[in-house]
Amino acid sequence: HMAVTVLLFASWADALGSEVTLDLPSGARVQDVLNSLLARAGDRTLPKPMVAVNQRYARPDTLVASGDEVAIIPPVAGG
């Protein structure tokens, strides 16, 4: 297992707080981070976010490693 720090913004932060540490199995991917966060959010509907790992945009199948910083960046409502 590994600890990954997740930074959350906008609606995701409203639902879960601005920072969460997740305990994930080794070999976890960005999608596993999202699934874990959505499980914590319960029945709340959250917009599909962009995800950055160590300040680089990442795809759902990107591997995350212990100590990585994952940022969840929801779409910004324009106006």
Secondary structure, 3 states (H helix, E strand, C coil): CEEEEEEECHHHHHHHCCEEEEEECCCCEHHHHHHHHHHHHCCCCCCCCEEEECCEEECCCCECCCCCEEEEECCCCCC
